[in-house]
Amino acid sequence: MAIVHDFELDVRGEACPYPLIRTKQQVDRLQKGEVLKVLASDPVAPQNIDAWAKKSGNELLAVEVDGGTYNIFVRKG
């Protein structure tokens, strides 16, 4: 089942820590419960975003791999 998202952030081609920094900036702008879809090509981005989400009270809903792209879904806590 596809996850419905409110916003999309494309950080493909960027290496960590930039995908995480930009994800954090975008999530800060969301309303509680909104979902951000992050498109990343850096293979460490999902783990970094997951670790940050746990610490920050947000929720990593899913990571889908589509070719070389990681679709990372984060819900604002």
C-alpha contacts under 8 A as a table, 3 or more apart, distances in Angstrom:
res1	aa1	res2	aa2	distance
3	I	73	F	7.84
4	V	35	V	7.49
5	H	8	E	7.39
5	H	34	E	7.28
5	H	35	V	4.79
5	H	36	L	5.72
5	H	37	K	6.11
5	H	73	F	7.67
6	D	34	E	6.09
6	D	35	V	5.34
6	D	36	L	6.04
6	D	37	K	7.81
7	F	35	V	6.65
7	F	36	L	4.91
7	F	37	K	6.23
8	E	36	L	5.64
8	E	37	K	4.69
8	E	38	V	5.88
8	E	39	L	7.60
9	L	23	T	7.34
9	L	26	Q	7.82
9	L	36	L	7.21
9	L	37	K	6.19
9	L	38	V	4.78
9	L	39	L	6.20
10	D	38	V	5.91
10	D	39	L	4.75
10	D	40	A	6.54
11	V	14	E	5.64
11	V	18	Y	7.90
11	V	19	P	5.67
11	V	22	R	7.89
11	V	38	V	7.11
11	V	39	L	5.85
11	V	40	A	5.10
11	V	41	S	7.38
12	R	39	L	6.06
12	R	40	A	4.38
12	R	41	S	4.71
12	R	42	D	7.25
12	R	69	T	7.34
13	G	40	A	7.29
13	G	41	S	5.91
13	G	42	D	7.26
14	E	18	Y	6.29
14	E	19	P	6.43
14	E	40	A	7.56
14	E	41	S	7.27
14	E	42	D	6.89
15	A	18	Y	5.96
15	A	19	P	6.70
15	A	42	D	5.71
16	C	19	P	5.66
16	C	20	L	6.64
16	C	42	D	6.98
16	C	44	V	7.28
16	C	45	A	6.51
17	P	20	L	5.48
17	P	21	I	6.15
17	P	45	A	8.00
18	Y	21	I	4.97
18	Y	22	R	5.98
19	P	22	R	5.30
19	P	23	T	5.98
19	P	40	A	6.97
19	P	45	A	6.44
20	L	23	T	4.99
20	L	24	K	6.05
20	L	45	A	6.71
20	L	48	N	6.67
20	L	49	I	5.78
21	I	24	K	5.19
21	I	25	Q	6.28
22	R	25	Q	5.06
22	R	26	Q	6.16
23	T	26	Q	5.15
23	T	27	V	6.05
23	T	38	V	7.15
23	T	49	I	7.74
24	K	27	V	5.18
24	K	28	D	6.13
25	Q	28	D	5.25
25	Q	29	R	6.87
26	Q	29	R	5.35
26	Q	30	L	6.83
26	Q	36	L	7.95
27	V	30	L	5.15
27	V	36	L	7.02
27	V	76	K	6.27
30	L	34	E	6.14
30	L	76	K	6.66
31	Q	34	E	5.69
31	Q	76	K	6.87
32	K	75	R	7.80
32	K	76	K	5.07
32	K	77	G	5.59
33	G	75	R	5.75
33	G	76	K	5.11
33	G	77	G	6.17
34	E	75	R	5.64
34	E	76	K	5.64
35	V	73	F	6.61
35	V	74	V	5.52
35	V	75	R	4.35
35	V	76	K	6.41
36	L	73	F	5.69
36	L	74	V	5.23
36	L	75	R	6.39
36	L	76	K	7.98
37	K	71	N	6.45
37	K	72	I	5.58
37	K	73	F	4.60
37	K	74	V	6.55
38	V	70	Y	7.71
38	V	71	N	5.66
38	V	72	I	4.91
38	V	73	F	6.31
38	V	74	V	7.88
39	L	69	T	6.33
39	L	70	Y	5.67
39	L	71	N	4.84
39	L	72	I	6.43
40	A	43	P	7.85
40	A	45	A	6.82
40	A	69	T	5.64
40	A	70	Y	5.11
40	A	71	N	6.65
40	A	72	I	7.65
41	S	45	A	7.83
41	S	68	G	6.03
41	S	69	T	4.88
41	S	70	Y	6.02
42	D	45	A	5.46
42	D	70	Y	7.87
43	P	46	P	6.83
43	P	70	Y	7.56
44	V	47	Q	5.55
44	V	48	N	6.23
45	A	48	N	5.11
45	A	49	I	5.95
46	P	49	I	5.23
46	P	50	D	5.97
46	P	63	V	6.93
46	P	70	Y	7.40
46	P	72	I	6.55
47	Q	50	D	5.01
47	Q	51	A	6.10
48	N	51	A	5.24
48	N	52	W	6.19
49	I	52	W	5.08
49	I	53	A	5.94
49	I	60	L	7.65
50	D	53	A	5.08
50	D	54	K	6.29
50	D	59	E	7.75
50	D	60	L	5.75
51	A	54	K	5.37
51	A	55	K	6.48
52	W	55	K	5.20
52	W	56	S	5.97
53	A	56	S	5.13
53	A	57	G	6.00
53	A	58	N	4.64
53	A	59	E	5.53
53	A	60	L	6.30
53	A	74	V	7.70
54	K	57	G	5.66
54	K	58	N	6.22
54	K	59	E	6.60
54	K	60	L	7.87
55	K	58	N	7.74
57	G	76	K	7.86
57	G	77	G	5.38
58	N	74	V	7.04
58	N	75	R	5.94
58	N	76	K	4.98
58	N	77	G	4.17
59	E	74	V	5.55
59	E	75	R	5.08
59	E	76	K	6.60
59	E	77	G	6.45
60	L	63	V	7.94
60	L	72	I	7.49
60	L	73	F	5.94
60	L	74	V	4.55
60	L	75	R	6.43
61	L	72	I	7.76
61	L	73	F	5.33
61	L	74	V	5.67
61	L	75	R	6.74
62	A	71	N	7.97
62	A	72	I	6.01
62	A	73	F	5.35
62	A	74	V	7.59
63	V	70	Y	6.49
63	V	71	N	5.53
63	V	72	I	4.56
63	V	73	F	6.40
64	E	70	Y	5.77
64	E	71	N	4.99
64	E	72	I	6.58
65	V	68	G	7.01
65	V	69	T	5.84
65	V	70	Y	4.66
65	V	71	N	6.19
66	D	69	T	5.14
66	D	70	Y	6.27
66	D	71	N	7.29
